[in-house]
Amino acid sequence: MGKKMVGMIFRVPQTKKMAEGVVTSSGLGEASIYHALVVIFLEFFAWGLLTSPMITVLNTTFPDHTFLMNGLIVGIKGLLSFLSAPLIGALSDIWGRKFFLLITVFFTCAPIPLMKINTWWYFAMISISGVFAVTFSVVFAYVADVTDENDRSAAYGLVSATFAASLVT
């Protein structure tokens, strides 16, 4: 089973397919679950590292209502994620999964520099970034696209284990 997992993560590059003289590959590398694992680990590891500074900034901005504001921000972000997930999923069907892996991570992490620049903009942007905070949906769709049906449950397990490993900060 170990060789099978390694083979699933680091898929041997196949020759690029040619259709009427045009390379049909996206140019971003051969499809493997490695892309999904890297995205999940780096995004949630970074957010794990930012949890403490975010609470500190919340505490200095809203000293009497720190946890209330944290709940409000996370609640708005979660609601927007819930509402936008079907749309992002449908768009990733059309424009491709790798593109939306990049987009979801970018917009999830875009508010981070605002933490030091302007805290009000930071909290507003982190709430609004919930529209694109559907990385898991795109990752699981990507994994379903690049794995065989027999290997899919093991691949989903690797994604979940990578997420769990990223939270050890």
N, CA and C atoms as a LAMMPS dump frame, in Angstrom:
ITEM: TIMESTEP
0
ITEM: NUMBER OF ATOMS
507
ITEM: BOX BOUNDS ff ff ff
-5.0000000000000000e+02 5.0000000000000000e+02
-5.0000000000000000e+02 5.0000000000000000e+02
-5.0000000000000000e+02 5.0000000000000000e+02
ITEM: ATOMS id mol type element x y z
1 1 1 N 0.815 -1.193 0
2 1 2 C 0 0 0
3 1 3 C 0.858 1.255 0
4 2 1 N 2.067 1.217 0.562
5 2 2 C 2.926 2.383 0.635
6 2 3 C 3.357 2.883 -0.734
7 3 1 N 3.762 1.968 -1.617
8 3 2 C 4.16 2.365 -2.969
9 3 3 C 2.981 2.938 -3.741
10 4 1 N 1.808 2.404 -3.477
11 4 2 C 0.616 2.885 -4.158
12 4 3 C 0.319 4.332 -3.753
13 5 1 N 0.476 4.654 -2.455
14 5 2 C 0.244 6.023 -1.977
15 5 3 C 1.256 6.989 -2.581
16 6 1 N 2.509 6.594 -2.575
17 6 2 C 3.55 7.455 -3.142
18 6 3 C 3.305 7.659 -4.628
19 7 1 N 2.894 6.611 -5.321
20 7 2 C 2.583 6.736 -6.742
21 7 3 C 1.397 7.644 -7
22 8 1 N 0.451 7.643 -6.066
23 8 2 C -0.716 8.505 -6.209
24 8 3 C -0.337 9.975 -5.987
25 9 1 N 0.547 10.222 -5.031
26 9 2 C 0.945 11.602 -4.741
27 9 3 C 1.846 12.145 -5.84
28 10 1 N 2.885 11.401 -6.161
29 10 2 C 3.844 11.844 -7.171
30 10 3 C 3.639 11.045 -8.441
31 11 1 N 2.646 11.404 -9.188
32 11 2 C 2.301 10.688 -10.414
33 11 3 C 3.423 10.88 -11.436
34 12 1 N 3.806 9.802 -12.079
35 12 2 C 4.843 9.86 -13.102
36 12 3 C 4.32 10.67 -14.284
37 13 1 N 5.043 11.719 -14.688
38 13 2 C 4.551 12.536 -15.805
39 13 3 C 4.37 11.715 -17.068
40 14 1 N 3.229 11.897 -17.678
41 14 2 C 2.964 11.229 -18.937
42 14 3 C 3.374 12.167 -20.053
43 15 1 N 3.479 11.625 -21.236
44 15 2 C 3.812 12.497 -22.355
45 15 3 C 2.647 13.431 -22.612
46 16 1 N 2.946 14.646 -22.998
47 16 2 C 1.895 15.638 -23.245
48 16 3 C 1.097 15.215 -24.471
49 17 1 N -0.196 15.32 -24.35
50 17 2 C -1.077 14.93 -25.443
51 17 3 C -1.161 16.065 -26.445
52 18 1 N -1.151 15.684 -27.683
53 18 2 C -1.238 16.675 -28.752
54 18 3 C -2.585 16.52 -29.451
55 19 1 N -3.262 17.624 -29.644
56 19 2 C -4.517 17.631 -30.393
57 19 3 C -4.381 18.666 -31.494
58 20 1 N -4.246 18.187 -32.71
59 20 2 C -4.088 19.058 -33.874
60 20 3 C -2.904 20.012 -33.707
61 21 1 N -1.807 19.484 -33.184
62 21 2 C -0.593 20.284 -33.054
63 21 3 C -0.566 21.2 -31.844
64 22 1 N -1.561 21.119 -30.969
65 22 2 C -1.625 21.981 -29.79
66 22 3 C -1.486 21.109 -28.551
67 23 1 N -0.64 21.528 -27.624
68 23 2 C -0.48 20.8 -26.369
69 23 3 C -1.717 21.054 -25.528
70 24 1 N -2.369 19.977 -25.077
71 24 2 C -3.616 20.129 -24.332
72 24 3 C -3.393 20.248 -22.831
73 25 1 N -2.155 20.167 -22.367
74 25 2 C -1.873 20.333 -20.945
75 25 3 C -1.946 21.808 -20.579
76 26 1 N -2.292 22.079 -19.335
77 26 2 C -2.431 23.469 -18.896
78 26 3 C -1.091 24.15 -18.685
79 27 1 N -0.001 23.404 -18.637
80 27 2 C 1.305 24 -18.421
81 27 3 C 1.647 24.144 -16.952
82 28 1 N 0.763 23.681 -16.07
83 28 2 C 0.998 23.793 -14.642
84 28 3 C 1.442 22.472 -14.033
85 29 1 N 1.904 21.55 -14.832
86 29 2 C 2.346 20.263 -14.343
87 29 3 C 1.272 19.208 -14.529
88 30 1 N 1.693 17.98 -14.426
89 30 2 C 0.756 16.873 -14.563
90 30 3 C -0.146 16.796 -13.337
91 31 1 N -1.357 16.366 -13.542
92 31 2 C -2.326 16.291 -12.456
93 31 3 C -1.965 15.191 -11.473
94 32 1 N -1.89 15.534 -10.208
95 32 2 C -1.729 14.572 -9.126
96 32 3 C -2.293 15.201 -7.866
97 33 1 N -2.504 14.387 -6.842
98 33 2 C -3.063 14.963 -5.627
99 33 3 C -2.024 15.78 -4.862
100 34 1 N -0.783 15.75 -5.315
101 34 2 C 0.265 16.561 -4.697
102 34 3 C -0.134 18.033 -4.673
103 35 1 N -0.731 18.525 -5.75
104 35 2 C -1.161 19.926 -5.799
105 35 3 C -2.154 20.224 -4.683
106 36 1 N -3.106 19.346 -4.486
107 36 2 C -4.123 19.541 -3.455
108 36 3 C -3.507 19.49 -2.061
109 37 1 N -2.577 18.572 -1.856
110 37 2 C -1.954 18.437 -0.533
111 37 3 C -1.145 19.676 -0.176
112 38 1 N -0.41 20.207 -1.13
113 38 2 C 0.386 21.411 -0.875
114 38 3 C -0.526 22.589 -0.555
115 39 1 N -1.586 22.748 -1.324
116 39 2 C -2.52 23.864 -1.099
117 39 3 C -3.148 23.764 0.285
118 40 1 N -3.662 22.605 0.637
119 40 2 C -4.314 22.431 1.939
120 40 3 C -3.329 22.675 3.073
121 41 1 N -2.145 22.09 2.985
122 41 2 C -1.185 22.237 4.087
123 41 3 C -0.767 23.687 4.266
124 42 1 N -0.339 24.335 3.203
125 42 2 C 0.169 25.695 3.341
126 42 3 C -0.908 26.687 3.775
127 43 1 N -2.099 26.567 3.218
128 43 2 C -3.15 27.522 3.586
129 43 3 C -3.538 27.408 5.053
130 44 1 N -3.793 26.204 5.52
131 44 2 C -4.266 26.07 6.888
132 44 3 C -3.139 26.146 7.915
133 45 1 N -1.914 25.852 7.527
134 45 2 C -0.767 26.085 8.41
135 45 3 C -0.599 27.585 8.633
136 46 1 N -0.719 28.364 7.555
137 46 2 C -0.611 29.825 7.673
138 46 3 C -1.727 30.378 8.546
139 47 1 N -2.945 29.887 8.365
140 47 2 C -4.043 30.388 9.191
141 47 3 C -3.885 29.976 10.641
142 48 1 N -3.304 28.812 10.886
143 48 2 C -3.021 28.406 12.263
144 48 3 C -2.025 29.346 12.926
145 49 1 N -1.039 29.777 12.157
146 49 2 C -0.055 30.721 12.692
147 49 3 C -0.652 32.105 12.929
148 50 1 N -1.686 32.463 12.176
149 50 2 C -2.286 33.792 12.293
150 50 3 C -3.398 33.889 13.326
151 51 1 N -3.796 32.79 13.926
152 51 2 C -4.905 32.827 14.875
153 51 3 C -4.577 33.693 16.085
154 52 1 N -3.42 33.503 16.664
155 52 2 C -3.045 34.282 17.851
156 52 3 C -2.893 35.775 17.553
157 53 1 N -2.18 36.167 16.48
158 53 2 C -2.119 37.602 16.18
159 53 3 C -3.487 38.207 15.872
160 54 1 N -4.371 37.435 15.253
161 54 2 C -5.703 37.963 14.948
162 54 3 C -6.475 38.256 16.23
163 55 1 N -6.403 37.363 17.206
164 55 2 C -7.083 37.588 18.481
165 55 3 C -6.469 38.798 19.188
166 56 1 N -5.151 38.974 19.075
167 56 2 C -4.493 40.132 19.68
168 56 3 C -4.969 41.429 19.04
169 57 1 N -5.058 41.453 17.724
170 57 2 C -5.543 42.648 17.022
171 57 3 C -7.008 42.898 17.364
172 58 1 N -7.798 41.857 17.443
173 58 2 C -9.193 42.004 17.852
174 58 3 C -9.288 42.572 19.267
175 59 1 N -8.41 42.119 20.142
176 59 2 C -8.429 42.573 21.526
177 59 3 C -8.053 44.049 21.64
178 60 1 N -7.122 44.515 20.816
179 60 2 C -6.764 45.934 20.86
180 60 3 C -7.812 46.805 20.18
181 61 1 N -8.488 46.279 19.167
182 61 2 C -9.505 47.05 18.444
183 61 3 C -10.832 47.064 19.189
184 62 1 N -11.233 45.913 19.715
185 62 2 C -12.506 45.775 20.436
186 62 3 C -12.229 45.168 21.812
187 63 1 N -11.693 45.942 22.743
188 63 2 C -11.273 45.364 24.028
189 63 3 C -12.425 44.749 24.837
190 64 1 N -13.619 45.278 24.702
191 64 2 C -14.734 44.764 25.495
192 64 3 C -15.506 43.649 24.791
193 65 1 N -15.34 43.518 23.495
194 65 2 C -16.139 42.555 22.725
195 65 3 C -15.259 41.717 21.796
196 66 1 N -14.108 41.299 22.262
197 66 2 C -13.154 40.576 21.42
198 66 3 C -13.759 39.306 20.828
199 67 1 N -14.285 38.445 21.674
200 67 2 C -14.762 37.154 21.19
201 67 3 C -16.1 37.27 20.478
202 68 1 N -16.894 38.267 20.836
203 68 2 C -18.125 38.518 20.101
204 68 3 C -17.812 38.917 18.663
205 69 1 N -16.854 39.811 18.501
206 69 2 C -16.464 40.242 17.151
207 69 3 C -15.818 39.097 16.37
208 70 1 N -15.017 38.27 17.052
209 70 2 C -14.427 37.114 16.384
210 70 3 C -15.53 36.188 15.877
211 71 1 N -16.533 35.938 16.701
212 71 2 C -17.653 35.102 16.277
213 71 3 C -18.431 35.713 15.13
214 72 1 N -18.611 37.023 15.168
215 72 2 C -19.324 37.708 14.093
216 72 3 C -18.559 37.609 12.773
217 73 1 N -17.259 37.853 12.822
218 73 2 C -16.426 37.796 11.611
219 73 3 C -16.416 36.384 11.033
220 74 1 N -16.181 35.399 11.887
221 74 2 C -16.13 34.014 11.418
222 74 3 C -17.508 33.555 10.949
223 75 1 N -18.571 34.028 11.603
224 75 2 C -19.928 33.675 11.186
225 75 3 C -20.277 34.218 9.812
226 76 1 N -19.931 35.486 9.575
227 76 2 C -20.181 36.08 8.249
228 76 3 C -19.376 35.345 7.184
229 77 1 N -18.117 35.056 7.501
230 77 2 C -17.261 34.339 6.547
231 77 3 C -17.842 32.957 6.231
232 78 1 N -18.306 32.26 7.25
233 78 2 C -18.897 30.936 7.042
234 78 3 C -20.182 30.983 6.237
235 79 1 N -21.024 31.964 6.513
236 79 2 C -22.27 32.11 5.764
237 79 3 C -21.996 32.409 4.291
238 80 1 N -21.053 33.3 4.033
239 80 2 C -20.698 33.612 2.644
240 80 3 C -20.09 32.399 1.939
241 81 1 N -19.307 31.609 2.655
242 81 2 C -18.75 30.374 2.074
243 81 3 C -19.864 29.407 1.704
244 82 1 N -20.803 29.258 2.602
245 82 2 C -21.936 28.356 2.362
246 82 3 C -22.718 28.769 1.127
247 83 1 N -22.938 30.068 0.988
248 83 2 C -23.732 30.555 -0.135
249 83 3 C -22.977 30.523 -1.464
250 84 1 N -21.664 30.709 -1.421
251 84 2 C -20.904 30.798 -2.671
252 84 3 C -20.333 29.466 -3.144
253 85 1 N -20.316 28.446 -2.309
254 85 2 C -19.703 27.168 -2.687
255 85 3 C -20.281 26.571 -3.969
256 86 1 N -21.603 26.551 -4.156
257 86 2 C -22.12 25.985 -5.418
258 86 3 C -21.666 26.775 -6.647
259 87 1 N -21.615 28.093 -6.534
260 87 2 C -21.184 28.92 -7.659
261 87 3 C -19.707 28.687 -7.975
262 88 1 N -18.869 28.675 -6.96
263 88 2 C -17.438 28.436 -7.172
264 88 3 C -17.229 27.039 -7.751
265 89 1 N -17.984 26.062 -7.264
266 89 2 C -17.882 24.707 -7.812
267 89 3 C -18.252 24.647 -9.279
268 90 1 N -19.342 25.317 -9.641
269 90 2 C -19.76 25.332 -11.049
270 90 3 C -18.746 26.048 -11.924
271 91 1 N -18.189 27.148 -11.426
272 91 2 C -17.177 27.868 -12.194
273 91 3 C -15.89 27.051 -12.327
274 92 1 N -15.55 26.284 -11.296
275 92 2 C -14.344 25.455 -11.406
276 92 3 C -14.55 24.309 -12.388
277 93 1 N -15.792 23.896 -12.599
278 93 2 C -16.081 22.906 -13.643
279 93 3 C -15.771 23.48 -15.018
280 94 1 N -16.036 24.762 -15.188
281 94 2 C -15.855 25.405 -16.492
282 94 3 C -14.401 25.837 -16.706
283 95 1 N -13.83 26.547 -15.728
284 95 2 C -12.508 27.17 -15.913
285 95 3 C -11.338 26.346 -15.4
286 96 1 N -11.6 25.265 -14.715
287 96 2 C -10.529 24.382 -14.278
288 96 3 C -10.272 24.463 -12.785
289 97 1 N -9.871 23.337 -12.231
290 97 2 C -9.671 23.235 -10.779
291 97 3 C -8.407 23.955 -10.314
292 98 1 N -7.296 23.818 -11.05
293 98 2 C -6.048 24.45 -10.599
294 98 3 C -6.184 25.959 -10.515
295 99 1 N -6.883 26.545 -11.465
296 99 2 C -7.103 27.988 -11.437
297 99 3 C -7.863 28.38 -10.174
298 100 1 N -8.883 27.61 -9.814
299 100 2 C -9.664 27.951 -8.628
300 100 3 C -8.958 27.57 -7.341
301 101 1 N -8.04 26.621 -7.383
302 101 2 C -7.185 26.398 -6.206
303 101 3 C -6.384 27.659 -5.913
304 102 1 N -5.833 28.251 -6.958
305 102 2 C -5.067 29.485 -6.8
306 102 3 C -5.962 30.636 -6.34
307 103 1 N -7.116 30.789 -6.955
308 103 2 C -8.027 31.89 -6.622
309 103 3 C -8.513 31.792 -5.174
310 104 1 N -8.921 30.604 -4.744
311 104 2 C -9.437 30.472 -3.385
312 104 3 C -8.361 30.761 -2.344
313 105 1 N -7.148 30.278 -2.586
314 105 2 C -6.065 30.556 -1.63
315 105 3 C -5.709 32.036 -1.643
316 106 1 N -5.658 32.647 -2.816
317 106 2 C -5.317 34.07 -2.899
318 106 3 C -6.321 34.923 -2.117
319 107 1 N -7.601 34.716 -2.366
320 107 2 C -8.601 35.553 -1.708
321 107 3 C -8.784 35.198 -0.239
322 108 1 N -8.443 33.985 0.152
323 108 2 C -8.485 33.647 1.566
324 108 3 C -7.353 34.335 2.316
325 109 1 N -6.19 34.476 1.662
326 109 2 C -5.028 35.082 2.307
327 109 3 C -4.862 36.572 2.02
328 110 1 N -5.634 37.126 1.104
329 110 2 C -5.49 38.541 0.732
330 110 3 C -5.674 39.519 1.893
331 111 1 N -6.555 39.259 2.854
332 111 2 C -6.716 40.227 3.945
333 111 3 C -5.541 40.299 4.925
334 112 1 N -4.634 39.351 4.897
335 112 2 C -3.573 39.274 5.905
336 112 3 C -2.731 40.549 5.997
337 113 1 N -2.264 41.15 4.887
338 113 2 C -1.461 42.377 5.034
339 113 3 C -2.236 43.539 5.668
340 114 1 N -3.549 43.494 5.549
341 114 2 C -4.361 44.573 6.124
342 114 3 C -4.382 44.536 7.647
343 115 1 N -3.913 43.446 8.257
344 115 2 C -3.902 43.335 9.709
345 115 3 C -3.087 44.464 10.333
346 116 1 N -1.988 44.828 9.693
347 116 2 C -1.125 45.894 10.205
348 116 3 C -1.457 47.256 9.619
349 117 1 N -2.046 47.286 8.435
350 117 2 C -2.303 48.563 7.759
351 117 3 C -3.536 49.243 8.346
352 118 1 N -4.672 48.534 8.352
353 118 2 C -5.912 49.108 8.848
354 118 3 C -6.784 47.97 9.368
355 119 1 N -6.999 47.941 10.677
356 119 2 C -7.711 46.808 11.263
357 119 3 C -9.17 46.733 10.816
358 120 1 N -9.827 47.854 10.611
359 120 2 C -11.219 47.825 10.154
360 120 3 C -11.323 47.211 8.768
361 121 1 N -10.424 47.59 7.867
362 121 2 C -10.42 46.989 6.532
363 121 3 C -10.083 45.505 6.618
364 122 1 N -9.194 45.16 7.529
365 122 2 C -8.826 43.756 7.712
366 122 3 C -10.057 42.922 8.085
367 123 1 N -10.81 43.391 9.077
368 123 2 C -11.973 42.627 9.515
369 123 3 C -13.054 42.596 8.442
370 124 1 N -13.225 43.684 7.724
371 124 2 C -14.197 43.698 6.631
372 124 3 C -13.773 42.733 5.523
373 125 1 N -12.514 42.77 5.143
374 125 2 C -12.024 41.906 4.052
375 125 3 C -12.007 40.433 4.453
376 126 1 N -11.703 40.154 5.708
377 126 2 C -11.687 38.752 6.124
378 126 3 C -13.11 38.189 6.13
379 127 1 N -14.083 39.043 6.432
380 127 2 C -15.474 38.603 6.363
381 127 3 C -15.888 38.369 4.915
382 128 1 N -15.56 39.311 4.045
383 128 2 C -15.935 39.21 2.637
384 128 3 C -15.179 38.09 1.928
385 129 1 N -13.964 37.793 2.403
386 129 2 C -13.187 36.728 1.763
387 129 3 C -13.856 35.367 1.91
388 130 1 N -14.878 35.297 2.738
389 130 2 C -15.626 34.052 2.867
390 130 3 C -16.239 33.59 1.561
391 131 1 N -16.47 34.536 0.638
392 131 2 C -17.009 34.161 -0.675
393 131 3 C -16.062 33.169 -1.358
394 132 1 N -14.768 33.344 -1.166
395 132 2 C -13.783 32.477 -1.825
396 132 3 C -13.162 31.467 -0.873
397 133 1 N -13.656 31.358 0.338
398 133 2 C -13.065 30.443 1.312
399 133 3 C -13.65 29.037 1.183
400 134 1 N -13.642 28.536 -0.014
401 134 2 C -14.191 27.2 -0.284
402 134 3 C -13.097 26.289 -0.84
403 135 1 N -11.929 26.402 -0.262
404 135 2 C -10.789 25.625 -0.735
405 135 3 C -11.057 24.133 -0.661
406 136 1 N -11.694 23.675 0.416
407 136 2 C -11.95 22.241 0.551
408 136 3 C -12.832 21.717 -0.567
409 137 1 N -13.84 22.454 -0.941
410 137 2 C -14.726 22.002 -2.024
411 137 3 C -13.947 21.823 -3.318
412 138 1 N -13.104 22.792 -3.636
413 138 2 C -12.319 22.727 -4.872
414 138 3 C -11.284 21.613 -4.78
415 139 1 N -10.657 21.456 -3.614
416 139 2 C -9.646 20.408 -3.445
417 139 3 C -10.272 19.027 -3.605
418 140 1 N -11.405 18.794 -2.98
419 140 2 C -12.036 17.476 -3.105
420 140 3 C -12.513 17.215 -4.532
421 141 1 N -12.988 18.233 -5.221
422 141 2 C -13.369 18.067 -6.628
423 141 3 C -12.131 17.757 -7.475
424 142 1 N -11.017 18.448 -7.192
425 142 2 C -9.772 18.212 -7.916
426 142 3 C -9.287 16.778 -7.689
427 143 1 N -9.323 16.339 -6.445
428 143 2 C -8.886 14.975 -6.124
429 143 3 C -9.773 13.957 -6.84
430 144 1 N -11.064 14.215 -6.896
431 144 2 C -11.967 13.303 -7.609
432 144 3 C -11.634 13.259 -9.095
433 145 1 N -11.186 14.393 -9.645
434 145 2 C -10.839 14.445 -11.063
435 145 3 C -9.56 13.694 -11.397
436 146 1 N -8.578 13.712 -10.486
437 146 2 C -7.253 13.18 -10.836
438 146 3 C -6.985 11.777 -10.3
439 147 1 N -7.942 11.192 -9.59
440 147 2 C -7.724 9.838 -9.08
441 147 3 C -8.712 8.869 -9.706
442 148 1 N -8.324 7.618 -9.719
443 148 2 C -9.233 6.564 -10.147
444 148 3 C -10.241 6.313 -9.033
445 149 1 N -11.362 5.74 -9.384
446 149 2 C -12.41 5.511 -8.391
447 149 3 C -11.928 4.594 -7.265
448 150 1 N -11.049 3.64 -7.585
449 150 2 C -10.526 2.718 -6.574
450 150 3 C -9.627 3.424 -5.564
451 151 1 N -8.924 4.455 -5.989
452 151 2 C -7.972 5.16 -5.126
453 151 3 C -8.565 6.392 -4.45
454 152 1 N -9.784 6.715 -4.746
455 152 2 C -10.362 7.982 -4.299
456 152 3 C -10.462 8.086 -2.784
457 153 1 N -10.903 7.04 -2.101
458 153 2 C -11.056 7.129 -0.645
459 153 3 C -9.698 7.31 0.038
460 154 1 N -8.666 6.655 -0.485
461 154 2 C -7.319 6.843 0.073
462 154 3 C -6.832 8.268 -0.173
463 155 1 N -7.146 8.817 -1.335
464 155 2 C -6.74 10.188 -1.645
465 155 3 C -7.464 11.178 -0.74
466 156 1 N -8.756 10.967 -0.499
467 156 2 C -9.49 11.835 0.419
468 156 3 C -8.907 11.727 1.834
469 157 1 N -8.497 10.535 2.202
470 157 2 C -7.848 10.348 3.505
471 157 3 C -6.548 11.12 3.601
472 158 1 N -5.769 11.127 2.523
473 158 2 C -4.52 11.902 2.512
474 158 3 C -4.795 13.399 2.639
475 159 1 N -5.816 13.875 1.967
476 159 2 C -6.17 15.296 2.067
477 159 3 C -6.576 15.633 3.496
478 160 1 N -7.398 14.792 4.097
479 160 2 C -7.838 15.039 5.475
480 160 3 C -6.675 14.953 6.46
481 161 1 N -5.773 14.003 6.245
482 161 2 C -4.602 13.891 7.115
483 161 3 C -3.679 15.099 6.95
484 162 1 N -3.55 15.592 5.734
485 162 2 C -2.727 16.78 5.494
486 162 3 C -3.33 17.989 6.187
487 163 1 N -4.652 18.109 6.137
488 163 2 C -5.317 19.196 6.853
489 163 3 C -5.047 19.088 8.352
490 164 1 N -5.175 17.894 8.911
491 164 2 C -4.929 17.714 10.333
492 164 3 C -3.484 18.036 10.688
493 165 1 N -2.558 17.629 9.83
494 165 2 C -1.143 17.918 10.09
495 165 3 C -0.85 19.416 10.028
496 166 1 N -1.585 20.142 9.202
497 166 2 C -1.339 21.581 9.083
498 166 3 C -1.786 22.344 10.321
499 167 1 N -2.652 21.768 11.12
500 167 2 C -3.144 22.457 12.307
501 167 3 C -2.204 22.328 13.502
502 168 1 N -1.145 21.574 13.374
503 168 2 C -0.183 21.423 14.451
504 168 3 C 0.803 22.592 14.402
505 169 1 N 0.385 23.707 14.969
506 169 2 C 1.248 24.899 14.982
507 169 3 C 1.549 25.332 16.379
